[in-house]
Amino acid sequence: MACKKKLYAFRPDAEFVESYRTKRRDRQEPCDPVSLERGVRQLLADKVSGNMVGLWLLIPEHLRLGTWDLLCGWTGMAPNTVQPRLALQLVNEAALCVTGIRQARTLSQKGFELANGLSFVASDHAIHDLLGVHTVAEAEALQVALGRIRRASGHYAGQLLAIDPHHLRSYAKRQTRRHRHKENEAAAKTTGTFFCLDADSEEPLAFTIGTYARTATQATPGLLSLAEAILMPEKGKVTVLADKEHCTVELFNHAAQHTYFDLLIPQPSSPALLRQLKETPAEAFHSPWVGFAAATRPYRFTHGQGEFPLYQIVQRCGENPAAYSFKGFLSTRRDDALYSLIDSYPKRWHLEEFFNANQALGWKRAGTLNLNIRYGHMTMALIAEAAIHQLRKRLRLPMAQWDAGHLAKDFLKGLEGDIRVTDDTILVTYYNAPQAEHLRPHYENLPEKLAKEKIQPQVPWLYNFKLDFRFR
């Protein structure tokens, strides 16, 4: 019986990475620069046909975002190495909303691995090793770099920010503090994440992460530092909206002394606070319509507050004095109380809408509490969300408003087609694609369109091939 000697495996400089070929088969793949290029070119020469070629519509958005430069900077490796490609695999996995063990996903041989500049799908172990060597600080630097690109691209209005914790159910075996998501549910292990969202455009800026033992007061200063590094705001131009758990003297002191942000936070209801609000003189309220009134007055915490002005906004609902209900808000800026309560603060709920629509990208569950791995994995999902946001602008309703899971299932993983090379261009052909007539003007003759936008049409992780699309 003839046997393949595979002498390349015994080269002194040979590099290998574990990959999943099928559900039942894994193998070591050579990952030195020459082998990577040879594998990709061989796949392109063989042609690829599959149902994941919809993912290739994100490649132009990655070129516009500068994703490849971001990933090369995060890994600290040269563009011809395997590490940036493994990071791009993570980004595209997030875009597809895939969870669980990679070996069970059968992502290979469908056009997925080639979109990452690879001829294979890397295993859990290889991805774990990639994420484990990069620190929390490196992930935060990547968030800042991505955020500045998005700010320059007009993704953020930059006037109202919303911050809020988001509890990810954790499946770690280690002992952690438990959190009850609903009153009728048992307490479960969670990982505490803290997100910052632009409340006008409903797009995320950054996040921080920790165990659930970390309080909102402890996590928010770091989150505000990331947002400030991204937006670089002027004093008094940006207001941060938060929830009751952020209403602490320590947080107001930090915002006033160390940031350029203003805060608008509701006060936790208590009998003492309600008595104080009820004592507000009736003439202090301004009522624009029946059943609603607001008043503003100076406020100071009992102890611990620094030397900065603080204002209490009193909200009164009801028309019968015997049935009035009151609510208090604290703000570091004396603004129009009615505008703050009616127009600004309700936008904080866009954060909940964002979680409902996009948590499937990688912010729904946590398999480990290794912070290096969690930060890196969730930051890759942040890049995927940015690319999907740009893709949505090129889609029509209702597809443009689908949540991330629906878009991944029925569009990114739902388009069938083939991939082949013509001269120096990779040609992706879609058959019976939805909204084909609408997509043609955006994607056919793509190199010329990118050149007009002052973007290099060559795809660096695909060895400088250009990319074009056809719809049939």
Secondary structure, DSSP 8 states (H G I E B T S, - for coil): ------GGGG-TT--EEEEESSSS-EEEEE-SHHHHHHHHHHHHHH-EEES-GGGGGGHHHHHHHTHHHHHHHHHT--TTSSHHHHHHHHHHHHHTT--S-GGGT--TTTTHHHHTT-SSEE-HHHHHHHHHTS-HHHHHHHHHHHHHHHHHTT----SEEEEEEEEEEE--SS---EE-SSTTS--EEEEEEEEEEETTTTEEEEEEEEETTS-HHHHHHHHHHHHHHHH---TTSEEEE--GGG--HHHHHHHHHH-SEEEEEE----HHHHHHHHTS-GGG-EEEETTEEEEEEE---SS---SS--EEEEEEE-SSGGG-EEEEEEESS---HHHIIIIIGGGGGHHHHHHHHHGGGT-SEES---HHHHHHHHHHHHHHHHHHHHHHTTS-TTGGG--HHHHIIIIITT--EEEEEETTEEEEEESS-TTHHHHHHHHTTHHHHHHHTT---SBGGGTTBEEEEEE-
